[in-house]
Amino acid sequence: MPYAPAHEEHSLPLEAVEFLCKKENSEIANEYLPLLKNPLKLSEKLSKKFNLQERRALMHYIEILPKIREKFGLDLICDRLSFEQATAKDISQYKASLWPSGAKIADLCCGMGGDSFWLPQGINATGADILPERVLMFNENMERLGTPHKAILQNALEIAGGDFFCIDPARRGGLNPNFESILELSKKFCGGMIKLPPAYPENEFPNDCSIIYLGNENDCRECLVLCGAFEKGMLSAVTVCENGIFEWQQKKDELQNIKLDTRKPGVFILEPNPVLVRSHLFLSEAKKHGFWQIDSTLAYTSCDNLPSQHNGFTAYKIIDQSSLSTNKVKEMLRKHNAGKITLKKRGVEVVPEAEIRRLAPKGEREFILFYTRILNEKRAILAKSMARQ
């Protein structure tokens, strides 16, 4: 059953994308970028050369151009919606390394082309999207990158099948196409990758598929479901950072049997990387290091002796702790001359910025303040950051 395309306010119509694809208009957008902080002046200058529809297209593009450069490292054509959905350069490059040499890939729901920009030479991709403006973006961007990949206007669910596939379904308001349809589609291929939001329900994943949670040291960006030839029943967490790629993995059925001790914090509190938290692989990694949990429902762990290598965990030395009452926390902050505070929370509902304003620390020293639970009791922990691993 065909899925329905979605047009939103963050999308540009086909005519606007065609307008932006013209080289001279892309250059104009770059020329007017310095005026971004002065929208009225920018609009006024554009009005001297362009009609209303053209001005709207340029304004739309100029507003996201700095983010495009940050995410992809160069100027590409897209609108806000396709930009938000597209895979960033660092994650896309990692995923590209997973394909076997010489693979032919169907890039389904291809959008602006983020999953095919950085494919190694010898791997060819054919994009398919139900929206003509997305197909135009894909082809224009591939031409700018000098790659041979092309996209066609076609419903992903009607693809005949083939070698390998990747798919990036729309995510606003639920997957489109839905996961059940994608799994049925996957049977037409030797293997493939399905990009899902990190919080997608784990109980919907087929037992044999492999799962990779992908992100950087600060964020888990996506959940990648590997099916067909990639199926190994593995659960992985991967961070792509400036200083390298870190990977952790475990057989899915083995992870279910790993339990950590739960007791009060020792000398250090350890915060797992977001991909380790989302994948639950912090359990197996903490077990290796001899860490324990401070609450059975939370990912914060602790230890008395910090290993020289604790990749995947950021360590903090505990200075003090108190109950979560405002007076007790303020008293603790005054006692340690706390001034600049970074508040981290897990298991406690609070808005960090608002809470810091409410506590109004006036000291001179810098600390990390944790609002969390210890053995099911809400507690505040004052700590100092250690060297990051």
Secondary structure as UniProt FT lines:
FT   TURN            9..10
FT   HELIX           14..21
FT   HELIX           23..32
FT   HELIX           33..37
FT   HELIX           39..47
FT   TURN            48..49
FT   HELIX           52..72
FT   HELIX           80..85
FT   HELIX           89..96
FT   TURN            97..98
FT   TURN            101..102
FT   STRAND          104..108
FT   TURN            111..112
FT   TURN            114..118
FT   TURN            121..122
FT   STRAND          124..129
FT   HELIX           132..145
FT   STRAND          150..153
FT   HELIX           156..158
FT   STRAND          162..167
FT   TURN            172..173
FT   HELIX           179..186
FT   TURN            187..188
FT   STRAND          189..196
FT   TURN            198..199
FT   HELIX           202..204
FT   TURN            207..208
FT   STRAND          210..215
FT   STRAND          220..228
FT   TURN            229..230
FT   STRAND          234..241
FT   TURN            242..243
FT   STRAND          244..251
FT   HELIX           252..255
FT   TURN            256..257
FT   STRAND          268..272
FT   HELIX           274..279
FT   TURN            280..281
FT   HELIX           282..289
FT   STRAND          292..293
FT   TURN            296..297
FT   STRAND          301..303
FT   TURN            311..312
FT   STRAND          313..323
FT   HELIX           326..335
FT   TURN            336..337
FT   STRAND          338..345
FT   HELIX           352..359
FT   STRAND          365..374
FT   TURN            375..376
FT   STRAND          377..385
//
